[in-house]
Amino acid sequence: MSSNRGSKSFLGISLLVVIFIAAFSAQAQTPSPTPTPAPVASPTPTLEHEFFKNILRDQKAIWTSPAHLHGPDAKWLVPLGIATGALIATDRETGDAIADFHDQLEPSRIISYAGAAYTLGAVSGTFYLVGRAEHNDRARETGILSAEAFVNSLIVENALKGITQRARPTAGKERSKFFVGGTSFPSGHSTQVWSVATVIANEYHDHVGVQIAAYGIAGAVSVARFTGRYHYLSDVLVGSALGYGIGRYVYRTHHRKKVDSGGSEDEEESEDRSRWPVIMPHYNRHARDYGVALAWSF
């Protein structure tokens, strides 16, 4: 039994190398602005246009993140690794203990709907459509980036489920075991809801109420996945960390600074509403260069 638990702990710690570095490698991988040539700046591709390309780039960054480990990452990896190993070692006991209670099953099932794929897809779609209709760059970007984080989370968590094949708490004799054809590790709902919630909370970093609501719903869904006997505590912890990391990486890598509320919202909206060509004079006395620059955003 002790050797079995030890192997499980090693598995959890190994997986966290992939998971957690994806959360914090974003700080080192945030792209630097590229200078634009004069007289006419090259148009920056829209997030819609780059959506699928960005997902491919995100996947490469996530799966190659262990190659970018640095000493300071230990302050996150070590505690999370120890916590995950401890939870894996006690998952069967805690899972069996919660099975003695039944009153929380129905509320847990209802709360879990907030982390379902169709719910999160609707949230992203609503942000995007409202942003387009109201000419609100922030809402529009929130919809795009939350959808991108959601797709990334689906790919990564399903890959890890296929690798670990852990049995769910209701699987009978094989419950909590790895490599038996299960789909328990990590928690998909936790991964998905945290990825979307993290993007929303970062986009609306100046609205404490939005941050509390986003993270509060994500936390409630994660807890419900355990109390509803869908997953073990380690499944939920790793899924939540994974989702948070993906959401944080997507936001820090693809966020467009122009949507920040540094100026008034009226200025942002009026800029977005301007779809006509802009003609600007160009003059450089030293180079004896005179002309006209034409810019058109669409």
C-alpha positions in Angstrom: 0.0 0.0 0.0 2.8 2.5 0.9 4.6 1.9 -2.4 1.3 2.4 -4.3 0.7 5.7 -2.6 4.3 6.8 -3.2 3.9 6.2 -6.9 0.7 8.2 -6.9 2.5 11.1 -5.2 5.3 11.0 -7.7 2.8 11.1 -10.5 1.0 14.1 -9.1 4.3 16.0 -8.6 5.5 15.1 -12.1 2.3 16.4 -13.6 2.5 19.6 -11.7 5.7 20.5 -13.5 3.6 20.8 -16.7 0.6 22.3 -15.0 2.0 25.0 -12.7 4.8 26.4 -14.8 2.2 27.2 -17.4 0.6 29.4 -14.9 3.6 31.5 -14.2 5.8 31.2 -17.3 3.5 33.8 -18.8 5.5 36.5 -16.9 8.6 35.6 -18.9 6.8 35.0 -22.2 4.7 38.1 -22.6 5.6 39.4 -26.0 7.3 42.8 -26.3 5.7 45.4 -28.6 7.1 45.4 -32.1 8.0 48.9 -33.5 6.0 49.9 -36.6 7.5 51.4 -39.7 6.7 54.9 -40.8 4.8 56.5 -42.4 2.0 53.9 -42.2 1.9 51.5 -39.3 1.3 47.9 -40.2 -2.2 46.8 -39.0 -2.2 44.5 -36.0 -4.2 41.3 -36.8 -7.4 41.1 -34.8 -7.8 38.5 -32.1 -10.6 36.9 -34.2 -8.2 36.5 -37.1 -5.5 35.1 -34.8 -7.8 32.9 -32.7 -6.8 29.4 -34.0 -3.2 30.4 -34.5 -3.0 31.6 -30.9 -4.4 28.3 -29.6 -1.6 26.5 -31.4 0.9 28.8 -29.9 -0.6 28.4 -26.5 -0.5 24.7 -26.7 3.2 24.8 -27.6 3.9 27.1 -24.7 1.9 24.9 -22.2 3.5 21.6 -23.1 7.0 22.9 -23.4 6.8 24.9 -20.2 9.0 22.5 -18.1 11.9 23.6 -20.3 11.5 27.1 -19.0 11.7 26.2 -15.3 13.6 28.7 -13.1 14.7 28.7 -9.5 11.9 31.1 -8.3 9.3 28.7 -9.6 10.1 26.4 -6.7 8.2 28.6 -4.3 5.0 27.6 -6.3 5.9 24.1 -7.4 7.1 22.7 -4.1 4.0 23.6 -1.9 1.6 22.6 -4.7 3.4 19.4 -5.3 3.4 18.5 -1.7 -0.3 19.3 -1.3 -1.2 17.3 -4.4 0.9 14.3 -3.2 -0.8 14.4 0.2 -4.3 14.6 -1.3 -3.6 11.7 -3.7 -2.4 9.6 -0.8 -5.6 10.3 1.1 -8.2 10.6 -1.7 -9.8 7.2 -1.2 -10.4 8.0 2.5 -11.8 11.4 1.9 -13.9 10.2 -1.0 -15.4 7.4 1.0 -16.0 9.8 3.9 -18.0 12.2 1.8 -20.0 9.3 0.4 -21.7 8.9 3.8 -23.5 12.2 3.2 -26.3 12.6 0.7 -28.0 16.0 1.3 -25.3 17.9 -0.6 -25.6 15.8 -3.8 -28.4 17.7 -5.5 -27.0 21.2 -4.7 -23.6 20.0 -5.9 -25.1 18.8 -9.2 -26.9 22.2 -9.7 -23.8 24.2 -8.9 -21.8 22.1 -11.3 -23.8 23.4 -14.2 -21.9 26.7 -13.9 -18.7 24.9 -14.9 -20.3 22.9 -17.8 -19.0 23.4 -21.3 -22.2 24.8 -22.6 -22.5 27.3 -19.8 -19.0 28.6 -20.2 -19.4 28.7 -24.0 -22.5 30.8 -23.5 -20.6 33.1 -21.2 -17.8 33.7 -23.7 -20.3 34.1 -26.5 -22.4 36.6 -24.6 -19.3 38.8 -23.7 -18.3 38.8 -27.3 -21.7 39.5 -28.9 -22.5 42.3 -26.4 -19.0 43.8 -26.9 -19.6 43.8 -30.7 -23.1 45.3 -30.4 -22.1 47.9 -27.8 -18.7 48.7 -29.4 -17.1 47.8 -26.1 -13.5 46.6 -26.7 -13.1 45.1 -23.2 -16.2 42.9 -23.4 -15.3 41.8 -26.9 -11.8 40.9 -25.9 -13.1 39.1 -22.8 -15.3 36.9 -25.0 -12.5 36.0 -27.4 -9.8 35.4 -24.7 -12.1 33.4 -22.4 -13.1 31.2 -25.4 -9.4 30.7 -26.2 -8.6 29.8 -22.6 -11.6 27.5 -22.6 -10.5 25.6 -25.7 -7.0 25.3 -24.4 -8.3 23.9 -21.1 -10.4 21.3 -22.9 -7.4 20.1 -24.9 -5.0 19.9 -22.0 -7.4 18.3 -19.5 -8.6 15.7 -21.9 -5.0 14.9 -22.8 -4.2 14.5 -19.1 -7.3 12.4 -18.5 -6.2 10.1 -21.3 -2.7 9.8 -19.8 -3.7 9.2 -16.2 -6.9 7.2 -16.7 -8.0 7.6 -13.0 -11.2 5.9 -11.8 -13.9 8.2 -10.3 -15.1 7.9 -6.7 -18.2 5.9 -7.8 -16.1 3.3 -9.8 -16.3 0.6 -7.1 -13.3 -1.5 -6.2 -11.0 0.4 -8.7 -12.0 3.9 -7.4 -9.1 6.4 -7.1 -6.7 4.1 -9.0 -4.7 5.4 -12.0 -4.3 3.7 -15.4 -7.6 1.7 -15.2 -9.5 3.5 -17.9 -11.1 6.3 -15.8 -11.6 10.0 -16.5 -11.2 11.5 -13.0 -7.9 13.3 -13.1 -7.9 16.3 -13.4 -11.4 17.7 -12.9 -12.6 19.0 -16.2 -15.2 21.3 -14.8 -12.6 22.9 -12.4 -10.1 23.3 -15.3 -12.6 24.9 -17.6 -14.3 27.3 -15.1 -11.1 28.5 -13.7 -9.6 29.2 -17.1 -12.6 31.4 -18.1 -13.0 33.0 -14.6 -9.3 34.0 -14.6 -9.6 35.8 -17.9 -12.7 37.6 -16.8 -11.1 38.6 -13.5 -8.0 39.9 -15.2 -9.9 41.8 -17.9 -11.9 43.5 -15.2 -9.1 44.0 -12.7 -10.4 47.3 -11.7 -13.8 45.9 -10.7 -13.5 44.0 -7.4 -17.0 42.8 -7.6 -16.4 41.1 -10.9 -13.3 39.4 -9.6 -15.1 38.2 -6.5 -17.9 36.8 -8.6 -15.7 35.1 -11.1 -13.4 33.5 -8.6 -16.2 32.8 -6.2 -18.2 30.8 -8.9 -15.1 29.0 -10.0 -14.3 28.0 -6.3 -17.9 26.9 -5.7 -17.9 24.7 -8.9 -14.6 23.1 -7.8 -15.9 22.3 -4.3 -19.1 20.9 -5.8 -17.2 18.5 -8.0 -15.9 16.9 -4.7 -19.1 17.1 -2.6 -21.1 15.7 -5.5 -18.8 12.7 -5.7 -17.7 13.4 -9.2 -14.0 13.9 -8.4 -11.4 13.6 -5.6 -9.8 16.5 -3.9 -6.5 16.1 -5.8 -8.5 16.1 -9.1 -10.1 19.4 -8.1 -6.9 21.0 -6.9 -4.9 20.2 -10.0 -7.8 21.1 -12.3 -8.2 24.5 -10.6 -4.4 25.2 -10.8 -4.3 24.1 -14.4 -7.3 26.3 -15.3 -5.9 29.3 -13.5 -2.6 28.9 -15.2 -4.1 28.7 -18.7 -6.4 31.7 -18.1 -3.5 33.7 -16.7 -1.2 32.8 -19.6 -3.8 33.5 -22.3 -4.6 36.9 -20.8 -1.0 38.0 -20.3 0.1 36.9 -23.7 -2.8 38.1 -25.9 -4.3 41.0 -24.0 -4.4 44.3 -26.0 -3.5 47.2 -23.8 -5.8 49.6 -25.7 -8.9 48.0 -24.0 -7.7 49.0 -20.6 -9.8 51.8 -19.0 -6.9 54.3 -18.8 -9.1 56.8 -20.5 -12.8 57.3 -20.5 -15.1 54.7 -21.9 -16.5 57.3 -24.3 -13.1 57.7 -25.9 -12.8 53.9 -26.3 -16.2 53.6 -27.8 -15.8 56.5 -30.1 -12.5 55.1 -31.3 -14.1 51.7 -32.0 -17.0 53.3 -33.8 -14.7 55.1 -36.2 -14.6 52.8 -39.3 -13.7 55.4 -41.9 -10.2 55.9 -43.3 -8.0 58.4 -41.4 -5.7 60.6 -43.4 -2.7 62.1 -41.7 0.0 64.5 -43.0 3.6 63.2 -42.9 6.5 65.6 -42.6 10.2 65.0 -41.9 12.2 68.2 -42.5 15.6 66.5 -42.0 14.9 63.8 -44.5 13.1 66.2 -46.8 10.2 63.7 -46.7 6.7 65.0 -47.3 3.5 63.1 -47.9 0.2 61.8 -46.6 -0.4 58.6 -44.5 -3.6 56.7 -44.8 -4.8 54.4 -42.0 -8.0 52.4 -42.1 -9.2 50.1 -39.3 -11.9 47.6 -40.1 
